[in-house]
């Protein structure tokens, strides 16, 4: 989602239909069952989960969210349209899911890693980079005058689209490789804040 408070303008990515959700979930169910893949959704205020993992439980505690166990119940799990599925499992299985989705749906959906062992599935064509482009179009801002921060694959398009892309010190190696710079501190130590203060507010060495 993009929200511009000054223009009172917003954009929201398209939701997967219930029919599409059931189709994708049915297709991937053999892997989900065999590997006990943890699956949840985002959108429409749904908290449906299959194979609740410790990571999901930790997230639910942090955000004070009540998860609803729908393990094995595709119809119950897919009760309303959502923006995306999230799959949590080991890296080998996430890669298997990605390969299967790409082969079956030929680019209709994209799978993006958000944390090690976690991938999201949503429609292709939506990305943080495209969101930045839209925001800049609305506000007549040149992309070369923007700076972006990220730490994982879901941020790659954002860093590549911006005029200056910065990866966090503890970020994904692939994201670091495409970034223009890397912070001196990791996320929990305030890497973004330190970078803005040291390199931008003090005009240390960032030149667009």
Secondary structure, 3 states (H helix, E strand, C coil): CEEECCCCEEECCCCECHHHHHHHHHHHHHHHHHHCCEEEEECCCCCEEECCCHHHHHHHHHHCCCCEECCCCHHHHCCCCECEEEEECCHHHHHHHHHHHHHHHCCCEEEEEEECCEEEEEECCCCHHHHHHHHHHHHCCCHHHCEEEECCHHHHHHHHHCCEEEECCCCCHHHHHHCCEECCCCCCCCHHHHHHHHHHHCCCCCCC
